[in-house]
Amino acid sequence: MSRVLIVGAGLTGSLCACLLRRELQNKVQIVVWDKARGSGGRMSTSRSPDPSSHSADLGAQYITATPAYAKSHHSFYSELLSSGVLQPLHGLIEGLKQKDDSKNYVTPLGMSSVVKHFLSESGADLFFEHHVTGLYRRGASWEVERKAGGSETFDAVVLTMPVPQILQLQGDLGHLLSVQQRQKLDGVEYSSRFAVALFFSPDVVLSFPWAARYVTDSPCIRYIAVDSRKRKADAAGLGPSLVIHTSVQFGLEHLERDKEDVQPIILQELHKLLPGLPQPISIKCQKWRYSQVLTSVPDCPGHMTIVNLPLLICGGDAFSHSNFDGCVESALSMLSVLKDSLTP
Ligand SMILES: Cc1cc2nc3c(=O)[nH]c(=O)nc-3n(C[C@H](O)[C@H](O)[C@H](O)COP(=O)(O)OP(=O)(O)OC[C@H]3O[C@@H](n4cnc5c(N)ncnc54)[C@H](O)[C@@H]3O)c2cc1C
């Protein structure tokens, strides 16, 4: 039985694991490693340290299906809708530029529930706090090294982390890339943002009418969401949560500063936009160094094959585009390579 390692329990890695299981069933052992303490990647949902408040989506906010993707990815949308993971967005989003006949969806249990759905369908052996630091070719296998020490060997490896993190890996990857592949990967660019979540106690009522709002008149803040209201998940008797995303320009200007130093600047700006905002019971700040892809890998079918045997491929939103459908495209394209490589 082939052993496949998928690095990254974000949407691309989780969906790739799920599709591979559905295609090859018990003919493959699928192992997923992520350096984080939980799944989701940039579709992460953070719990409040105090269990009386609602959780908060610090990364992706909602899923937009264009008419073309609603058709070509119909099976994914209908699976997520029928299992209750996705629901149509009904809340008011001020300043949302609705394009053509696109449909917006929210996740009542938070964005990470999309990733968790595919991970549980995959039946993969899932390991968190497994930070990959190096890849070494050993005959027909890959030896994969972890930051905490130790290594394991696999017949095929799939890398789904942001491209700069792929390029940081030690071992054989660097000299196995062709000059052209290296140039393409070096050209990938991401925006950077900070996200802040404010968690409130259950007696707090936020008086503004919107579920989310795009801000155009602040140098610092670009987006604010009442996360519980956006997801239509107010009912549970939990306190509301508020999520703030900074502008890309602010993210860039403060990128090298510690998030602890940047958080007060964001909060000061928030109080100018929402005077009288009640005091939260806790606050969480996240720096997204690699937020959304600005320049993706050119002329690429959703993945890049570095070595055919033993198989080493890279995928993720940088190989398509930065949203749900981009990750689906990448996972589908990696599935076809894995299938060809793993079936005799
Ligand atoms: C602020 C923000 C807002 C967004 N808004 C939206 C939105 O509204 N709608 C939408 O559709 N998309 C949105 N996106 C984009 C969307 O979140 C991404 O396109 C998608 O989550 C990318 O998934 P991925 O699996 O390709 O990568 P990731 O989610 O980045 O997953 C990669 C995983 O690899 C892990 N990893 C990294 N390095 C290593 C290593 N060395 N060893 C082990 N594990 C490692 C990481 O911990 C991570 O879990 C947003 C993103 C951000 C940041």
PDBQT file of the ligand as one rigid body, heavy atoms in Angstrom, charges set to zero:
ROOT
HETATM    1  C1  LIG A 401      -7.677  37.466   5.861  1.00  0.00    +0.000 C 
HETATM    2  C2  LIG A 401      -8.124  36.509   4.783  1.00  0.00    +0.000 A 
HETATM    3  C3  LIG A 401      -9.401  36.652   4.216  1.00  0.00    +0.000 A 
HETATM    4  C4  LIG A 401      -9.820  35.757   3.219  1.00  0.00    +0.000 A 
HETATM    5  N1  LIG A 401     -11.097  35.854   2.744  1.00  0.00    +0.000 NA
HETATM    6  C5  LIG A 401     -11.575  34.865   1.944  1.00  0.00    +0.000 A 
HETATM    7  C6  LIG A 401     -12.979  34.782   1.673  1.00  0.00    +0.000 A 
HETATM    8  O1  LIG A 401     -13.784  35.569   2.190  1.00  0.00    +0.000 OA
HETATM    9  N2  LIG A 401     -13.395  33.782   0.848  1.00  0.00    +0.000 N 
HETATM   10  C7  LIG A 401     -12.541  32.839   0.326  1.00  0.00    +0.000 A 
HETATM   11  O2  LIG A 401     -12.991  31.917  -0.404  1.00  0.00    +0.000 OA
HETATM   12  N3  LIG A 401     -11.207  32.893   0.588  1.00  0.00    +0.000 NA
HETATM   13  C8  LIG A 401     -10.719  33.871   1.388  1.00  0.00    +0.000 A 
HETATM   14  N4  LIG A 401      -9.384  33.892   1.728  1.00  0.00    +0.000 N 
HETATM   15  C9  LIG A 401      -8.472  32.980   1.025  1.00  0.00    +0.000 C 
HETATM   16  C10 LIG A 401      -8.554  31.557   1.559  1.00  0.00    +0.000 C 
HETATM   17  O3  LIG A 401      -8.543  31.568   2.965  1.00  0.00    +0.000 OA
HETATM   18  C11 LIG A 401      -7.354  30.761   1.005  1.00  0.00    +0.000 C 
HETATM   19  O4  LIG A 401      -7.368  30.812  -0.409  1.00  0.00    +0.000 OA
HETATM   20  C12 LIG A 401      -7.392  29.295   1.412  1.00  0.00    +0.000 C 
HETATM   21  O5  LIG A 401      -7.722  29.149   2.777  1.00  0.00    +0.000 OA
HETATM   22  C13 LIG A 401      -6.019  28.671   1.103  1.00  0.00    +0.000 C 
HETATM   23  O6  LIG A 401      -6.038  27.307   1.515  1.00  0.00    +0.000 OA
HETATM   24  P1  LIG A 401      -4.740  26.398   1.316  1.00  0.00    +0.000 P 
HETATM   25  O7  LIG A 401      -5.086  25.067   1.864  1.00  0.00    +0.000 OA
HETATM   26  O8  LIG A 401      -4.297  26.458  -0.111  1.00  0.00    +0.000 OA
HETATM   27  O9  LIG A 401      -3.582  27.085   2.186  1.00  0.00    +0.000 OA
HETATM   28  P2  LIG A 401      -3.543  27.320   3.769  1.00  0.00    +0.000 P 
HETATM   29  O10 LIG A 401      -4.898  27.522   4.312  1.00  0.00    +0.000 OA
HETATM   30  O11 LIG A 401      -2.519  28.372   4.000  1.00  0.00    +0.000 OA
HETATM   31  O12 LIG A 401      -3.017  25.916   4.336  1.00  0.00    +0.000 OA
HETATM   32  C14 LIG A 401      -1.666  25.585   4.413  1.00  0.00    +0.000 C 
HETATM   33  C15 LIG A 401      -1.420  24.848   5.723  1.00  0.00    +0.000 C 
HETATM   34  O13 LIG A 401      -0.043  24.443   5.739  1.00  0.00    +0.000 OA
HETATM   35  C16 LIG A 401       0.442  24.538   7.064  1.00  0.00    +0.000 C 
HETATM   36  N5  LIG A 401       1.909  24.651   6.973  1.00  0.00    +0.000 N 
HETATM   37  C17 LIG A 401       2.635  25.680   6.497  1.00  0.00    +0.000 A 
HETATM   38  N6  LIG A 401       3.952  25.376   6.529  1.00  0.00    +0.000 NA
HETATM   39  C18 LIG A 401       4.028  24.121   7.044  1.00  0.00    +0.000 A 
HETATM   40  C19 LIG A 401       5.125  23.259   7.328  1.00  0.00    +0.000 A 
HETATM   41  N7  LIG A 401       6.395  23.604   7.066  1.00  0.00    +0.000 N 
HETATM   42  N8  LIG A 401       4.863  22.040   7.875  1.00  0.00    +0.000 NA
HETATM   43  C20 LIG A 401       3.580  21.646   8.148  1.00  0.00    +0.000 A 
HETATM   44  N9  LIG A 401       2.511  22.441   7.890  1.00  0.00    +0.000 NA
HETATM   45  C21 LIG A 401       2.733  23.655   7.337  1.00  0.00    +0.000 A 
HETATM   46  C22 LIG A 401      -0.244  25.775   7.628  1.00  0.00    +0.000 C 
HETATM   47  O14 LIG A 401      -0.285  25.718   9.057  1.00  0.00    +0.000 OA
HETATM   48  C23 LIG A 401      -1.640  25.698   6.975  1.00  0.00    +0.000 C 
HETATM   49  O15 LIG A 401      -2.568  25.046   7.823  1.00  0.00    +0.000 OA
HETATM   50  C24 LIG A 401      -8.940  34.739   2.741  1.00  0.00    +0.000 A 
HETATM   51  C25 LIG A 401      -7.673  34.600   3.321  1.00  0.00    +0.000 A 
HETATM   52  C26 LIG A 401      -7.277  35.459   4.348  1.00  0.00    +0.000 A 
HETATM   53  C27 LIG A 401      -5.931  35.241   5.011  1.00  0.00    +0.000 C 
ENDROOT
TORSDOF 0
